[in-house]
Amino acid sequence: MKLEKHAGKLHGILFMALFACAAFFIGQAQVMRDLSFSPLIIGIILGMLYANSLRSHLPDTWAPGIQYCSKRILRLGIILYGFRLTFQDVMAVGLPAIIVDVIIVTLTILGGVWIGKLMKMDRDIALLTSIGSGICGAAAVLGAEATMHTKPYKTAVAVATVVIFGTLSMFLYPVAYRAGILDLGPTQMGIFSGSTLHEVAHAVGAGNAMGEEIAGVSIIVKMIRVMLLVPVLIILGWWMAARAKNSSSEGGKRKVAVPWFAFGFLLVIGFNSFDLLPVAVVNWINEFDTFLLTMAMAALGAETSFDKFKKAGAKPFVLAFFLYIWLIGGGYLMARYLVPAIA
């Protein structure tokens, strides 16, 4: 019986690995490259398509393996994500970019939670959407989900908002810049793009469309926002514990959910800063990490039916739109006036 249980779990994990392979294969298509749709996004879409078609045919013994992907493998993926960063990258762009990133992340999350409260929407969805918009899109949503332990459909809804508005910005920014609508220099435009675009893939796509100089700054600024995921997750763990303590339904017994994987993420960044590994090895780790995160995204999608999207309603997308307007307007003003004042 125990052997069958372990075999079923392994089948579930391998099943999600198969989805990740499919996501990588589809991601090689030129149209996906043009849209800068990462395997993570494709993975959750494939998972959701499966959840709303053939999910009922899945053996029950496979379910633990899928849940393992959405929990354990997710945390490992977030830790290994640190190999994309170094502390030298942070120093390269200087104080102005760091200040802008901190302001953007702080006000986006706090403002999103406040607006969500005014709209009387689900608190978890509001928080996940705000964190996804404020930090680094799907990866931030996954990190927050691992700390909050929310229902998979809430994570999928938050990721969907990131995909929609992040993709829109990726096309809008280069057009606006080349048309002269945005009166920003290359460095300012790089800071604006990196501090406001949702996904790392969006920052890469938009930056490359505007020139190598802008792309370099944009990607570094974006990765600084990724690093801010660590303090956000630590604060989130404390907040979740405080909320549980004040909730009569949980009897105040919940302890602080310390996101240890966030510290692992930070340690990996520190290790990577010493440049001890060959570039080829780091590149392989990053590819493997993307594969793990894609498995996690597919697993989350596999637990999300369209009926749950209907349950969430239009409010998450309205909230994401408000945050989108703030990111464009607030980010532009800071890049235009604050950055020159600090530099």
N, C-alpha and C positions, 0 to 999 in steps of 0.2 A: 504493500500500500504506500509506504514511504517512498519507495523507488519510483512508483508511478507518479507520485506527487512531484518529485524532483524532475522527472522526465517531462511532465506537462509544463512545468515552469520553464525548462530549457527550450521546449518547443515554442512557448510564447515569446521568449527572448529572441530566438532565431527568426521567428515570424516578423518581429519588428526590425531585425537586421535586414531581412529581405525587403521590407518597405524602404529602409534607408538606402539600400543599393539601387532600388528603383528611382528614388528621389535624386540620387547622384547622376544616374543615367539620364533622366529627364532634364536635369539641370544643365547638361552639356548641350542641349538644343540651343540654337542661336537666338531664338525668340526669348528664351529664359535668360540668356546672357544679356540680351539687350534690355530686358526689364530688371536686371540685377536681382532676380529671384533666387535666393540662396536655397540650398538643399533643405535647410530648416523649414522654410516656408512651404516648399513643395511637400515635405514630409508630413506636415500637419494637415495639408489639403488631402493627401492620399489617405491618411488615417481617417479623416472625417468622411471621405467618400466611402471608405470601407464600412465605417460605423453605421452609415445610413443605407447600406445595401446588403452586405453579406455577414454582418456582425452576429446575427442570430445563429449562424451555422458554426461559429467558433466553439470548439470543445471547452467546457467550463474549466478544465484542468489547465488550460493555457492562460487564463486570466491573471494568475499570480505573476507570470513572466512578463506580461504587458505592464502590470503595476510596478514591477521591479525596474523596468526601463524608465518609467515616468518618475521614479523616486531615486533609486540608487545610482543608476547610470547617469541620470540628470545631474546629480551632485558631482560625480566624477568629471563630467563634461564641463561644468562651470569651473572646477579647479584647474583643469588643463587649459582653459581659455586664457589663463594668465601667461601662457607662452607667446601670446600675441603682443605682449606689452613689456616695456622696460621703464625703469625710473628715468633713464636718460632721455626717453621720448618726452617725458613731462617737462624736464628742464629745458629741452630744445625750444619749446614754444613760448616759455616764459610765463611771468605772473599774469599778464592780461587775460590770456586764454584760460588759465586756471580759475581766475575770479569769475569770468563770464560763465564757465561751466558750472561752478558752485551755485551761482545765482539762478541759472536756468533750471538745474536739477531741483533745487530747494523750492523755488516758487511754482514749478510745474507740479510737483507732487503735492505740496500743501494746497495750492490753488485747485488742483483736480479733486482732492478729497473734499474741500469746501464746496465746490460746485456740485459734486455728487450728492452731498448732504442736502443742498438746496433743492436738487432735483428729486430727492427721496429715492435714490436708486440703491441697489445692492452695494454695501460698503466694500466688500471684497473686490467686486468688479471695478468699482471706482478707483480703488487703490492700485490694482493691477494695471488698469489702463493708464493711470497717471505715472506709474513707475516705468511702464513701457515707453510712454511718450517722452519722459524726462531723461531717461538714462540711455538704454541701448536696445530698444525694441524687444524682439522675442527673447533674447538671452536674458534681459532684465526681468521680463515677465516670468520666465522659467525659474530664475533665482528667487524671486519673491514667492512664487508658488511653492518652492521647496521649503521656504520658511513658514509660510502661512498654512500650508496643507489644505488648500481650497479644492473645490470640486473641479474636475477637468474641464467641464464646459465653460466655467468662468475664465479659465486660462485661455481657452480657445477664442472666446469672445474678445478678450483683451488683445491677443495676438492679431486678430482680424482687423482691429482698428489701426494697429501699427502698420500692417501691410498696406492698407488703403491709403492712409495719409502720407506714409513714408514714401511710397511709390510715386504718389502725386508730386511730392516735393522734389524727388530725384529728377523729374523731367522739368519742373517749373523753375528751379533755381538756375540751371544753365541758360535757359531761354531768357529769363529776366536779367541775368548778368550780362549776356552778350548784347541784349537790346538796350543796355544802359539804364534800365529802370532802377537797378540797385547801384547807388553811387558809392561803391566800395572799392578799395585797392585790393590787390591779390591776397595780401596777408589778412586783411579785414574780411574778405569774402571767404577765405579758408576757415577763419574762426567762426564766422556766421554759419557756414555750412556744417562744420563739425559739431557745433554746439546745439544745433536745432534739428538736424536730420535724424530720423528714428533708428534705422538699422546701420550697422557698420557697412553692410553691402551698399546701402543707399549713399553713404558718405563716399565710398570708393567710386561708385558709378557717377555721381554728380561731380565729384572732384576731377575725375579723369576727363569729363566732358568740358571742363572749364580750363584745363591746362595743368601741367605737371606741378608748377609752383603752388597753385591753389590746392591741388590734390594732396600734396605732402602735408601742408598745414592742416587741412580738413581732417585727414585720417588720424593725425596725432591728437588733435583736439577731441575728436570723437572717442579715441581710446582713453583719454583722460576721464571722459564721462563714464566709460566702462569701469574704470578704477573706483569711481565714486559709488559703485554698486556695493562695495564692502561696507562703508559706514552706514549706508541706507539699510542694508540687511540687518546689521547689528541693532540699529534703532528700531527697525520693524519687529525684530524678535522681542525686544523689551516692551514695545507697544502692544503686541499681541498678548503677552503675558499679563499686562496691566488690564487690558480689555477683558480677558478671561476672569481675572480676579474680581472685577466689578460686575460680572455676569452671574446672576443667581443660578442660571442653568448649568454652569460648570462648577459651581460651588467654591470658586476661588482657589482651586487646588492646582491649577496649571502653573508649571515652572517656566522660567524664561527659556524660550526656544533659541538657544545659541546657534547661529548658523556657522558651524565649524568649517563647512566647505568654503565659506567666504574668507576665512583666515588661510585656508589652503590655497585659495586663489591668490591672495596677497603674497604668500610665501613663494609661490611659483613665479610671480612677477619679480620678486627679489632675486631668486635664483637665476632667472633669465637675464637679469640686468648685468650679471657677471660675464655673460657671453661665453659660457664654458662648453656649450654644445655646438657642433658644426651646424651651419645653416641648413644643410640638407636634413639633418635629424629634427631640427625645430619645425621645418616645413612639414615633415612627415607627421610629427605630433599634432600639428594644427589640422592636418587633413583627417587624422584619426579622431581628433576631438570633434570636428564638424560632423563626422559620422556618428559619434556617440550622441551628440545633441540632436541630430536628425532622428535617431532611434527614439529619443525621449519625446520629441515633437510628434512623431507618428503615433506613439503610445497614447499621448494626450488626445490626439485627434480620434483615435480608435474608441475613446470613451465619450465622444461628443456627438450627439445626434442633433439634427436640425431643429427638433422640437425644443431642445434646450436653448437654442438661439432665439426662438420665438418667446420663450420664457423670459429671457434677458431683455427682450424688446429693443426699441430704438435708442433708449437713453445712453447706453455706452458709446454709441457712434456720435450722438449729439455732444456728449462730454469730450470725446476725442476731437471733434471739430473745434470746440472752444479752445482746447489746449493747442490745437494746430494754429489757430489764429494768434494765440499768445506767443508761440514759438517763433512765428514769422515776424510779428510786430516787435516783440520784446527783444528777440535775438538781433534784429536789424538795428534797432536803436542802440543797443550795447556795442555792437560791432562798429557802428558809425561814430558814436560819440565817446563811449566809455573807454574803448581800447586805445584810441589816440591819447586820451587824458592820462591813462595809467602808464603807457609805454614811455 
